[in-house]
Amino acid sequence: YSGMEHDLISCRSCYVRPQDGAIKLRIVMDKMTVEVFVNDGEQVMSNLIYTDSKADGIYFGSKGSLSFEITFHELTKKG
């Protein structure tokens, strides 16, 4: 869900070959898009999202064990 009144759940999936028993994901997001790179680009998925400008959180979940790190980059306009 993206916080909009007419939200729909959007689901994408692909088959992925684990590398040494693990799957590596790199998720790049901004206010309107999300891109998922699997195992350094072996699979790539993109989607538009319609996030309310008041949104202030995100949720990640897993059915199995999970470890991750998040890096946040604030983008600002110059001028």
C-alpha positions in Angstrom: 0.0 0.0 0.0 1.2 3.5 -0.6 -1.2 5.4 1.6 -3.6 6.5 -1.1 -7.4 6.2 -0.6 -7.7 3.9 -3.6 -4.7 1.7 -2.8 -4.1 -1.6 -4.5 -1.5 -4.2 -3.6 1.0 -4.5 -6.4 2.9 -7.8 -6.6 5.8 -8.7 -8.8 7.8 -11.9 -8.7 10.5 -13.8 -10.5 12.5 -17.0 -10.0 15.9 -16.5 -8.6 18.9 -18.8 -8.2 20.4 -18.5 -4.7 24.1 -17.9 -4.6 25.7 -19.8 -1.7 22.3 -20.2 -0.2 21.4 -16.5 -0.2 19.7 -14.0 -2.5 21.1 -10.5 -2.7 18.7 -7.6 -3.3 19.5 -4.0 -4.0 16.3 -1.9 -3.7 16.4 1.7 -5.0 13.4 3.9 -4.2 12.3 7.5 -4.5 8.9 9.0 -4.0 7.5 7.6 -7.2 9.5 4.5 -8.2 11.0 1.3 -6.9 13.6 -0.8 -8.6 14.8 -4.2 -7.4 18.1 -5.6 -8.6 18.5 -9.3 -7.8 22.0 -10.9 -7.4 23.9 -7.9 -8.9 21.5 -7.5 -11.9 20.7 -11.1 -12.8 17.0 -10.1 -12.5 15.7 -6.5 -12.4 12.1 -5.3 -11.6 10.8 -1.7 -11.7 7.4 -0.3 -10.7 5.7 3.1 -10.3 4.4 3.8 -6.8 2.0 6.6 -5.9 3.2 7.6 -2.4 1.3 10.2 -0.5 3.6 13.2 0.2 2.9 12.8 4.0 4.2 9.2 4.0 7.0 8.8 6.6 7.7 5.1 6.8 8.4 1.9 4.9 8.1 -1.8 5.9 10.3 -4.7 4.7 9.3 -8.3 5.5 10.5 -11.8 4.8 9.1 -15.4 5.2 12.6 -16.7 5.9 15.7 -15.4 7.7 16.7 -11.9 6.7 19.6 -9.5 7.2 19.8 -6.1 5.6 21.3 -2.6 5.8 19.6 0.6 4.7 21.4 3.6 3.3 19.4 6.8 3.0 20.4 9.6 0.7 18.7 12.9 1.0 18.4 14.7 -2.3 18.1 18.5 -2.3 17.7 21.1 -4.9 20.4 23.6 -5.4 19.7 27.2 -6.3 
